[in-house]
Amino acid sequence: MTADVSTLAETVTGIVAAELGRTPGSLRPDTDLRGVEGADSIKVLRMVAKIEQAYDIELEDDEIFGLTTIDDVLAVVGRALAREQG
């Protein structure tokens, strides 16, 4: 599945916001996910699972554990989509 950058950012931010109980507009690309009240490892894993499902990709474990911002999430998803496209 291909996605343009703005659609990717919108979708990923929406998934992150939903998992963290926030509105998408309240999260910036550089928001530290670890600093969002209520964020925990379970929510991050659910967020990753929903992103993987939305894009039919599998993110690498070492990439997942390095996620701190929405920009980080977008970069990892972008790399995974590029791998899928060959």
N, C-alpha and C positions, 0 to 999 in steps of 0.2 A: 504494500500500500504506500502510495506517495502522498506527501502533504506539503503545502507551502509553509513557509516559516510563520506567517501570521496565524494561519489556521492551527498549526502545531502548537504555538504559544497559547492560543486561546483555549484549545482543548486540554492541554496539560495543566494550565493554570486553573481551569474549571475543575478538573479532577482533584488537584491539590487542595483547592479551596473547599470542595465538598468534604474531603476526608478530614480536613482540619477544622471544619465548622465555621468557615469564613466566607465572605463574598469574594468573588474573583477580583473585584476592584480594590480590595483591601490588601492585596498581595502585590508586591513589586518584583521584578525579575531578580533583584539582589536580596530579597527577604531571606534571612537566615531561618530555615525551616525548624531548626532546633530551638530557636528562640520564640516560636509561636506558642502561646499558651495552649496547653492541651495536646501538643504534639508529642508523640512517643513512637517507639520503634514499630509497634503493631500498626499504627496509622500509616507510617511510612511504607511498610510492607504492603498494606492494602492499597495504598496509592500506586505503588509500583505494579501490583497485579492488575489494577484497572487500566493503567497505561499500556501494559503489555497486551491486555485483551483488546483495547481500543485500536491498537496498531498491529496486532497479530505479530508481535516480536517477542524476543526473550532478551532481557537485559542481563549482562554479566554480573555475577555476585560482587566482584571487586569494584565495579562501577557503582553499584547500588550503595555499597557501604561508604562511598566517598561523597554522596550527595549532601550538599548543605543548603543550596539555594535553588530557586526555580530555574535560573540560568543553567545550573549544573544538570538539572533534570532534563532540560531541553537539549543540552549538548549530548548527553548520554543517549537520549531517544533518537536524536539526529544521527549519531554514529550507528546505532542499531538499524535504523532504516536504511542507511547507506550500505551496511553489510548485507541486508536482505536484498537490495537491488543489484548486488553483485559487484 
